[in-house]
Amino acid sequence: MAEHGNGKAQTTPMSLNSLQEMINRAPGAGRSLPPVEKWNPPFCGDLDMEIRADGTWFYMGTPIGRPELVRLFASVLRKDEDGKTYLVTPVEKVGIRVVDAPLLAVEMNVSGDGSEQVLTFRTLTDDILEAGPEHALRFEIEETNFGLKPYLHARGRLEALVARPIMYDIVELGEHIEIDGVSMFAVRSGGVIFPIMPSADLEKATT
């Protein structure tokens, strides 16, 4: 990665094949989740790579059409304290752009009911995540139109945006539960209650 006179690493084009070879050298990449949180490689600049809100990966303005390549890249994703997202190997770290969340949950399975209910999600890159103590659900409300956006913790600081059709399925499973003296519309999974919004706000959104 070239550096200019100001000492800051600049975006440098790299072929997808070269990028794939770089990441393939990371132990476990693409086959399991490598321990990216333990690696501390030098920052080598930013790539012209972007993850769109619909889960599509772009490189230099072109969609990456090979699912196995996207899964490889996703296996070495890491979000750092600076709020930026990187592809990380033991020897280098490169920045990428993320429009919303780096992962997208596209399928949900419901098992059990009541306090035994478990919601299990599959992401576009084939992560299997069970909402519960290790994978929390959180919900953002768009104030202008009460639009609901669920997010599921995946690993490290990475989250998966839950696709809109699945969001409606989650809402169908919601119930009114009193939490700290306040009636909340919430959903259960893995023994955890995840608040969606105050019950009073739900009434406003549906009137």
C-alpha positions as CSV (number, residue, x, y, z in Angstrom):
1,M,0.0,0.0,0.0
2,A,1.6,3.2,-1.1
3,E,1.9,6.2,1.2
4,H,1.9,9.8,0.1
5,G,4.0,12.6,1.5
6,N,1.6,13.3,4.4
7,G,2.3,9.8,5.7
8,K,-1.3,8.7,5.4
9,A,-2.1,5.4,3.6
10,Q,-4.2,6.0,0.5
11,T,-6.7,3.8,-1.3
12,T,-4.9,1.6,-3.8
13,P,-6.5,-0.6,-6.4
14,M,-6.0,-4.4,-5.8
15,S,-7.3,-7.1,-8.0
16,L,-9.9,-9.4,-6.4
17,N,-7.6,-12.4,-7.0
18,S,-4.8,-10.6,-5.1
19,L,-7.2,-9.8,-2.3
20,Q,-8.4,-13.4,-2.2
21,E,-4.8,-14.7,-2.0
22,M,-4.1,-12.3,0.8
23,I,-7.0,-13.4,2.9
24,N,-6.5,-17.1,2.1
25,R,-3.2,-16.8,4.0
26,A,-5.1,-16.0,7.2
27,P,-5.5,-19.2,9.2
28,G,-9.1,-20.5,9.0
29,A,-10.4,-17.8,6.7
30,G,-13.4,-19.0,4.8
31,R,-13.5,-22.3,6.6
32,S,-14.1,-21.2,10.1
33,L,-14.0,-17.9,11.9
34,P,-10.4,-16.9,12.4
35,P,-9.4,-15.1,15.7
36,V,-9.4,-11.6,14.1
37,E,-9.9,-10.0,17.5
38,K,-6.5,-11.3,18.6
39,W,-4.6,-10.0,15.6
40,N,-2.9,-6.6,15.6
41,P,-1.5,-6.0,12.1
42,P,-0.5,-2.6,10.7
43,F,-3.2,-0.6,8.9
44,C,-2.4,-0.7,5.2
45,G,-5.0,1.7,3.8
46,D,-8.5,1.6,2.5
47,L,-9.9,-0.6,-0.2
48,D,-12.6,0.6,-2.7
49,M,-14.9,-2.0,-1.2
50,E,-18.4,-1.4,0.1
51,I,-21.2,-3.5,1.8
52,R,-24.6,-2.1,0.9
53,A,-27.6,-2.1,3.1
54,D,-29.1,-5.1,1.1
55,G,-26.0,-7.2,1.9
56,T,-24.4,-6.8,-1.6
57,W,-20.7,-6.4,-1.6
58,F,-19.1,-4.1,-4.2
59,Y,-15.5,-3.8,-5.2
60,M,-14.4,-0.8,-7.3
61,G,-18.1,-0.1,-8.1
62,T,-18.9,-3.6,-9.3
63,P,-20.9,-6.2,-7.3
64,I,-18.9,-9.3,-6.2
65,G,-21.0,-12.1,-7.7
66,R,-19.1,-15.0,-6.2
67,P,-20.8,-16.1,-2.9
68,E,-17.8,-18.1,-1.8
69,L,-15.6,-15.0,-2.2
70,V,-18.0,-12.9,-0.2
71,R,-18.0,-15.5,2.6
72,L,-14.2,-15.5,2.6
73,F,-14.1,-11.7,3.0
74,A,-16.8,-11.8,5.7
75,S,-14.9,-14.4,7.7
76,V,-12.1,-11.8,8.4
77,L,-14.4,-8.8,9.1
78,R,-13.7,-6.8,12.2
79,K,-15.1,-3.5,13.5
80,D,-12.7,-1.6,15.7
81,E,-13.2,1.0,18.5
82,D,-12.9,3.8,15.9
83,G,-16.3,2.6,14.5
84,K,-14.7,1.6,11.2
85,T,-14.9,-1.9,9.6
86,Y,-11.8,-3.7,8.3
87,L,-10.7,-6.9,6.6
88,V,-8.0,-8.3,9.0
89,T,-5.3,-10.9,8.5
90,P,-2.3,-11.5,10.8
91,V,-0.1,-9.3,8.6
92,E,-2.3,-6.4,7.4
93,K,-5.6,-4.6,8.0
94,V,-7.5,-2.7,5.3
95,G,-10.5,-0.5,5.6
96,I,-13.8,-1.0,3.8
97,R,-17.1,1.0,3.7
98,V,-20.3,-0.2,5.3
99,V,-23.6,1.5,4.5
100,D,-25.6,0.0,7.3
101,A,-24.5,-3.2,9.0
102,P,-21.7,-5.6,7.7
103,L,-24.0,-8.6,7.8
104,L,-27.6,-9.3,6.8
105,A,-29.9,-11.8,8.5
106,V,-32.1,-13.3,5.7
107,E,-33.8,-16.3,7.4
108,M,-35.2,-17.0,10.8
109,N,-36.4,-20.2,12.5
110,V,-38.6,-20.2,15.6
111,S,-38.6,-23.1,18.0
112,G,-40.3,-23.5,21.4
113,D,-42.7,-21.1,22.8
114,G,-43.1,-18.8,25.8
115,S,-39.9,-18.6,27.9
116,E,-38.5,-21.5,25.9
117,Q,-38.8,-19.7,22.6
118,V,-35.6,-19.5,20.5
119,L,-35.0,-17.4,17.4
120,T,-32.3,-18.7,15.2
121,F,-31.0,-16.6,12.2
122,R,-29.0,-17.3,9.1
123,T,-27.1,-14.5,7.5
124,L,-26.4,-14.0,3.8
125,T,-22.9,-15.2,4.4
126,D,-24.2,-18.3,6.2
127,D,-23.5,-17.4,9.8
128,I,-26.0,-19.2,12.2
129,L,-26.8,-17.1,15.1
130,E,-29.2,-17.9,18.0
131,A,-30.6,-14.8,19.6
132,G,-30.0,-14.9,23.4
133,P,-27.3,-14.1,25.9
134,E,-24.4,-14.3,23.4
135,H,-26.3,-12.7,20.4
136,A,-28.5,-9.9,21.5
137,L,-31.2,-8.3,19.5
138,R,-31.6,-4.6,19.5
139,F,-34.1,-2.3,17.7
140,E,-33.8,1.1,16.2
141,I,-36.9,3.2,15.6
142,E,-37.0,5.8,12.9
143,E,-38.8,8.8,14.5
144,T,-40.3,10.2,11.3
145,N,-42.4,7.1,10.5
146,F,-41.8,4.7,13.3
147,G,-39.9,2.4,11.0
148,L,-38.4,-0.5,12.8
149,K,-34.8,-1.8,12.2
150,P,-33.7,-4.9,14.2
151,Y,-30.0,-5.7,14.6
152,L,-28.5,-8.9,15.9
153,H,-25.1,-9.1,17.5
154,A,-22.9,-11.5,15.6
155,R,-19.3,-11.4,17.0
156,G,-16.9,-8.8,18.3
157,R,-18.5,-5.4,17.4
158,L,-20.2,-6.8,14.2
159,E,-23.9,-6.8,13.9
160,A,-26.3,-8.2,11.3
161,L,-29.2,-6.1,10.1
162,V,-32.3,-8.2,10.1
163,A,-34.0,-8.1,6.6
164,R,-37.3,-6.3,6.5
165,P,-39.5,-9.4,5.8
166,I,-38.1,-11.1,8.9
167,M,-38.7,-7.9,10.9
168,Y,-42.4,-8.4,10.4
169,D,-42.1,-12.0,11.6
170,I,-40.4,-10.8,14.7
171,V,-43.2,-8.3,15.4
172,E,-45.8,-11.0,15.0
173,L,-44.0,-12.8,17.9
174,G,-43.9,-9.7,20.1
175,E,-45.8,-9.4,23.4
176,H,-46.4,-6.7,26.0
177,I,-44.1,-7.3,29.0
178,E,-43.5,-5.1,32.0
179,I,-39.8,-4.2,32.3
180,D,-38.7,-2.0,35.2
181,G,-42.3,-0.8,35.8
182,V,-42.8,0.1,32.1
183,S,-45.0,-1.8,29.7
184,M,-42.7,-2.8,26.7
185,F,-43.5,-4.5,23.5
186,A,-40.8,-7.1,23.4
187,V,-39.7,-10.5,22.0
188,R,-38.3,-13.5,23.8
189,S,-35.4,-15.7,22.7
190,G,-32.9,-18.0,24.4
191,G,-34.2,-17.0,27.9
192,V,-33.8,-13.3,27.2
193,I,-36.4,-10.6,26.8
194,F,-35.5,-8.1,24.1
195,P,-37.4,-4.8,24.2
196,I,-38.6,-3.5,20.9
197,M,-40.4,-0.3,22.0
198,P,-42.6,1.0,24.8
199,S,-46.1,-0.2,24.4
200,A,-47.4,3.4,24.3
201,D,-45.2,4.1,21.2
202,L,-46.6,1.0,19.5
203,E,-50.1,2.3,19.9
204,K,-49.0,5.6,18.3
205,A,-47.4,3.7,15.4
206,T,-50.6,1.8,14.7
207,T,-53.1,4.6,14.9
